[in-house]
Amino acid sequence: MHDDIHFYEPTNGHGLPHDPFNALVAPRPIGWISTQNRDGVLNLAPYSFFNAFNYRPPIVGFASIGYKDSVRNAEETGEFCWNLVTRSLSEAMNETSATVTPEVDEFALAGLTPADSRVIAVPRVAESPVSLECRLSQVVQLADSNQKKVDTWVVFGEVVGVHIARELLRDGIFDTGAAEPVMRAGGPGDYFSVGPDQKFQMRRPKP
């Protein structure tokens, strides 16, 4: 039990130097989302609100604070691609977080290579060892507890194609630690990387 607790109601402020919410729900996988508009202009952007939500069919989603190019492009074309951010790609990912006009190609900006997908038209990041090709399933505008709409949009997609670098498959099992995925932490510029040292195992209780 923890007796000394800092409590706050978010609507009244947190009273701390930095909002802790993002750090509490952490570390969070990064949604490095590639899209393109109807004219074929590419976009690549990282989203710190991203996760997987279903097994069959596999569904992933990312949340955009503000109706940004990634949301617009996904709605226009019905497609997007998620690309794994690894430690070696973290600087390039950070470059793609720059606020630029819609006609700017973040692949070129960060020195990355667009690679053809197999099922969808949107390209993936060739340098990333894992990519998920997605077809749009839902776009949901979030609302607060009073049902007032907020300026945040969640984009869900069914995974219709999966790319995995064979070097990360060990006896047919994906080696998460070897991939060194990068995740968002809570501070203004904080990230975490996962490696083999963080691995431990637990078996589910038998029914």
N, C-alpha and C positions, 0 to 999 in steps of 0.2 A: 504493500500500500504506500502511496505517496501522499504525505500530509501537507507538504508545502507546494501549493498549486497556483500557477498564474492562470486566472480565468478572465475571459473577455467575451463580449457579444460583438460580433463583427460589425453590426450596424453602428456601434458606438466607438469603433476604433479599437486597435489592439494594444496601444500604449507601449510599443516596443520600437527599437530603431528600424526594424525591417519587418514587414508582414510575414509571420511565420507559417501561414497556411501552406504555401508551396513546399516548404521544408518538411512539414508534418506528413504530407502525402508524398513520400519520397523514398528512394529515388524513382523518378518517373522516366519511362522510356521515351525517346524522342521520335516524334512523327516527322521524318524527313520525307516530305511529300513532293513528288514530281507530278506536274500536270501540264496541259497545253490548252490553249484556247482554240476556237473554231478555225482561226487562221494559221494554226500550227506554231504560234509563239510559245516557247517553253517557259516554265516557271518551276523553281525548286526552292522550297522553304521549310524550315524546321518548326515544329509545333511541340511545345512542352506538355500539352494535354493530349495524350495519345495512349491507346491500349487495344488489346484484343478482347472481344466480348462474347464470342461463341465458337463452338467446335465445328458443328455440322449444320449448315455450311459455315466455314470459317469466316468470321466477320471482324473487321477492325474499324476503328474510328478515330478521328482527330477533331479537336475543338479549336475554332478560330475566334479570337476576341476581335470582333469587327468582321464585316463581310469582305474578306480579302480575296486576292486573285485566285488562291488555291480553291476556295469555295466556289467562286464564280466559274472557274474553268471546269471543276468537277461537275457542276450542274449543267454547263453547256455541252460537255462531251459525254458525260456519264461514266467517266473513268478517272482513276488516279493510281499512283504507284507509291508504295512505301519502301524506303531504302534504309538499311541498317547503318547507323553511325557507329563507327569503331574509333578506337583511340587514334589511329593514324589518320582518320578522316575528320577529326574534331575541328581542326582549324578551317578546313574547307566548309564544313557545316556552318561554322560561325560566320564565314564570309557570306553565306546564302541568307543569313538573317538580316542583312542590310535592307533598309527601307529604300526601295527604288521604284521607278515608274513601271507600269505593266509591260512595256515593250522591251525591258531589259531582260536578257537571258541569264539567269543565275548560274546555269551550268558554265557558261563562258566566263562569267564574273569570278567564279571560284576555281577555274581551271579544271573542270570535271568533264567527263566524256559521256554524252548520251548514248545509251545502248538500246537497240531494238528490243521491245518486249515480244513475247510469243503469242499472247492472246489479245492484248489490248494495243491501241495505237500509241499511248503515252510511253515515252522512253523511260528506262530506269537509269540509275547511276552505275556505270560500268565498274567503277572502282569499289563499289560496295559489295561485300561478299554475300549479302542476302537481300533479296527484293521480293515484294509481294505485289503482283498485279491485281488491281481491284476494279470491280464494276460497282458503280454507285447504287446503293440500296435505299438510303434515306438521308435527308438533310433536315435537321431539327433545330429550330430556334429555341434557345433555353428561356425559361420563365422562372421568376422567383416564387416564394410560397404564396404570394397574393395573385399569382398568375399574370403578373406584369412581365411583358417580354423584355429580355435583356439583349444587349448587342453582342451575343455570342452564338455561334452556329456550330453544331456538331455534324460532321460528315461521316456517314457510315458506308462501308463498302464490303461487298462479298469478295473474298480472295479467290481468284480464278486461275492464278498462275503463281508458282513459287520457284525462285531461283536460290540455290544454296551452293556455295563453293565446296567442292568435294573434299578439300583439305580439312573442312570443319566437321565432316561426318566421321565419327569414330565408331567402328562396328555398327554402322547404321544409325547412330544416335548423334544428334547435333550437339557439339561441344560449345556451350555458351561461353565458358571462361576463355577458351582459346580464341574466340571471336573478339574479345575485349570490347563489348558494347559500351557505349557512353550514354549516361542518363543524366537528366537535369536534377540538380539539387535546389535548395531553397534560396541561397544568397543571390545577390545581383549577378554574379559571374561564376557561380559554383556548379561543378559537375562531378559525377562519380564515374569510375570505370570499374567493370567487373572482371576479375581474373580467377584462376583456379583456386587461389587461397580462400575465396569466399564460399566455396562449395561445401555443403553438408547434406546428409540424406536423412529422411524420415519416411517410414512406411505408414500408409493410412491404416487406421484400425480395421480389423476384419469385422464384417457384419455379424 
